[in-house]
Amino acid sequence: MTITFSRVALTTLAVTATTLSLSTAANAQSSLLDKTLDARQCIDADNVWVSVDYGADSEKEPEGACATKFTDGVVALQSAGFKLTFKESEMGKYMTGINGVAPEWDERELYWVYSSGEVADDYSVDYTYYQVGASNSEPEGGTVEAWIVGTSSDKPALTTLPETPAATGSSEDGGWIAVIAGLLALIGGGVAALYQGLITIPGLVLPKF
């Protein structure tokens, strides 16, 4: 292998390492943003917060997620990552199950109660029971879409959107990933510059292949 070829090869390798390192850092930062996006940030961004309460009969804890698409209530649920089952009715899609929880209509008359929540400046939420099905609703940005297994008299328990959580250990780990990726990028660029003669270090003899 000639010296010229080895320099080209090492330069290519360094550029590739730099690109991969920067990509890793960007992905780590993006992942952290996804994990730390909370209800207040979602509302402030004029998106829709979807809140789901599975009811007393379920072992599932209430969940919430941000919907960036919300042309109707079904789209909002799907955008927030919930898995749905439903039946068609005169009022549109009748929700039968969310994330595998399907309430049975018995003497208690339980079903998926669907409400819209207006969010005040202090992030308190005032709910109104929807008079239409989810496929016919028109959620507005900055509001809450609430679902709860219950009856029409039940109101969502989420009356105030929680504050932004403090940074966790996982976010610190992600920060270290970004730092290491940045160092790899600098090292890769330095190796390329040395072999191209862009920088010199007195007394340093580069290996020849």
Protein Blocks (a to p, Z undefined) as FASTA:
>chain_A
ZZklmmmmmmmmmmmmmmmmmmmmmmmmmmmmmmmpcfklmmmnopacddddebjkbmbd
cdddddfbdfbmklmmmmnopacdddddfkbpadfbgghiacdddfkopacddddddddf
kopacddddfbdfklgccdehiacddddddfkbccfblbccddddddfklmmmmmmmmmm
mmmmmmmmmmmmmmnopaccehiacddZZ
